[in-house]
Amino acid sequence: MRGGMGNMQNMMKQMQKMQKQMQKAQEDLGEERIEGTAGGGMVTVIVSGHKEVLEVNIKEEVVDPDDIDMLQDLVLAATNDALKKADELTNSTMGQFTKGMNLPGMF
């Protein structure tokens, strides 16, 4: 039975180490700046890796008071583009921790 305890402690140590790395990765994601665009760059939205919208940039020439709908669609599209990229970044960043580990309920 003695060998089993050492293994368990070792596993706990590994888990703790991994948790620290995951926290660090999460924090780093918050520092990331991800750009989404629409209308060929007419509208640009910058989000953080934590999916906070940080900036919305709209080129003057796309602003048409008679076509607010199009502008709203472009802002939506650019925002969704940025959020999708943020998701992909999160998945690839955090995915390295779950690869090869079958931990149900982690994410």
C-alpha positions in Angstrom: 0.0 0.0 0.0 2.9 2.4 0.7 3.7 3.0 -3.0 0.2 4.2 -3.6 0.3 7.2 -1.3 3.5 8.6 -2.9 1.8 8.3 -6.3 -1.2 10.1 -5.0 0.8 13.0 -3.6 2.8 13.2 -6.8 -0.4 13.4 -8.8 -1.7 16.2 -6.5 1.5 18.1 -7.0 1.1 17.7 -10.8 -2.5 18.9 -10.6 -1.5 22.0 -8.5 1.3 22.8 -10.9 -1.1 22.5 -13.8 -3.7 24.7 -12.0 -1.1 27.4 -11.6 -0.2 27.2 -15.3 -3.9 27.3 -16.2 -4.4 30.4 -14.1 -1.4 32.0 -15.8 -2.7 31.1 -19.2 -6.1 32.6 -18.3 -4.5 35.8 -17.2 -2.4 36.0 -20.3 -5.6 35.6 -22.4 -6.9 38.7 -20.7 -3.9 40.6 -22.1 -4.5 39.4 -25.6 -6.0 41.8 -28.2 -8.0 40.1 -30.9 -9.3 42.0 -33.9 -12.5 41.3 -35.8 -13.4 43.1 -38.9 -16.3 43.5 -41.3 -17.0 45.3 -44.6 -13.4 44.9 -45.7 -12.0 46.6 -42.6 -14.5 49.4 -42.6 -15.5 48.3 -39.1 -13.0 46.9 -36.6 -13.7 45.6 -33.2 -11.0 44.7 -30.7 -11.7 42.3 -27.9 -9.6 40.9 -25.1 -9.0 37.2 -24.7 -11.6 37.4 -21.9 -14.1 38.5 -24.5 -14.4 42.1 -23.4 -15.0 44.5 -26.2 -12.2 47.1 -25.9 -12.6 49.1 -29.0 -15.0 49.7 -31.9 -13.5 51.6 -34.9 -15.7 52.7 -37.7 -14.3 54.3 -40.9 -16.0 57.6 -41.7 -16.9 56.6 -45.2 -19.1 53.7 -44.0 -21.3 56.0 -41.9 -24.5 56.7 -43.9 -27.3 58.3 -41.9 -29.7 56.8 -44.4 -28.4 53.3 -43.9 -28.0 52.8 -40.2 -29.0 49.1 -40.6 -26.0 48.3 -42.7 -23.7 50.0 -40.1 -25.3 48.0 -37.3 -24.9 44.8 -39.3 -21.2 45.6 -39.8 -20.6 46.3 -36.2 -22.4 43.1 -35.3 -20.4 41.1 -37.8 -17.0 42.6 -36.7 -17.9 41.9 -33.0 -18.9 38.3 -33.7 -15.7 37.8 -35.8 -13.6 39.1 -32.9 -15.4 36.9 -30.4 -15.1 33.8 -32.6 -11.4 34.4 -32.8 -11.2 34.9 -29.0 -13.0 31.6 -28.6 -10.6 29.8 -30.9 -7.6 31.4 -29.0 -9.1 30.3 -25.7 -9.7 26.8 -26.9 -6.2 26.4 -28.3 -4.6 28.0 -25.2 -6.6 26.1 -22.6 -6.9 23.0 -24.8 -3.2 22.1 -24.1 -4.1 21.5 -20.5 -7.0 19.2 -21.2 -5.3 17.2 -23.9 -4.5 13.7 -22.8 -6.5 14.2 -19.6 -9.9 12.9 -19.3 -11.4 15.2 -16.7 -15.1 15.5 -17.1 -16.6 18.8 -15.8 -13.4 20.8 -16.1 -14.7 23.0 -18.9 
